[in-house]
């Protein structure tokens, strides 16, 4: 299977900071869309301590060609020192591939 598109997942401390990063990624045409999932509870271990925090999740949609650049830029924009940014390839319909390509095309 070849990668046609990619999804990037990343938690943020709140919607305001998520929207700011999403706006920059959209403006820079690194993503075509993002879904914000508010009210997410994250349980994790960080530097040896167990924590539980309220966060919001963000799912970003982009092309196979732009996902590495989108991940790098997201890491720069993110308010956390070490943000948890993950991505995976996805199959997409022809219409979705066309839309992603059109919205992330460098002008």
ChimeraX attribute file (.defattr): number of C-alpha atoms within 10 A of each C-alpha:
attribute: neighborCount
match mode: 1-to-1
recipient: residues
	/A:1	6
	/A:2	8
	/A:3	13
	/A:4	18
	/A:5	22
	/A:6	22
	/A:7	19
	/A:8	21
	/A:9	17
	/A:10	20
	/A:11	25
	/A:12	24
	/A:13	17
	/A:14	16
	/A:15	18
	/A:16	11
	/A:17	15
	/A:18	23
	/A:19	16
	/A:20	12
	/A:21	20
	/A:22	25
	/A:23	15
	/A:24	15
	/A:25	23
	/A:26	17
	/A:27	12
	/A:28	16
	/A:29	21
	/A:30	28
	/A:31	29
	/A:32	21
	/A:33	18
	/A:34	20
	/A:35	14
	/A:36	18
	/A:37	14
	/A:38	16
	/A:39	12
	/A:40	15
	/A:41	13
	/A:42	14
	/A:43	11
	/A:44	12
	/A:45	10
	/A:46	8
	/A:47	6
	/A:48	7
	/A:49	7
	/A:50	9
	/A:51	10
	/A:52	10
	/A:53	11
	/A:54	14
	/A:55	18
	/A:56	21
	/A:57	21
	/A:58	21
	/A:59	17
	/A:60	24
	/A:61	24
	/A:62	27
	/A:63	29
	/A:64	19
	/A:65	16
	/A:66	20
	/A:67	22
	/A:68	16
	/A:69	13
	/A:70	22
	/A:71	21
	/A:72	11
	/A:73	16
	/A:74	20
	/A:75	18
	/A:76	13
	/A:77	17
	/A:78	21
	/A:79	14
	/A:80	12
	/A:81	8
	/A:82	8
	/A:83	15
	/A:84	12
	/A:85	15
	/A:86	12
	/A:87	16
	/A:88	12
	/A:89	17
	/A:90	15
	/A:91	13
	/A:92	15
	/A:93	10
	/A:94	10
	/A:95	9
	/A:96	14
	/A:97	16
	/A:98	12
	/A:99	15
	/A:100	25
	/A:101	20
	/A:102	14
	/A:103	17
	/A:104	22
	/A:105	16
	/A:106	10
	/A:107	7
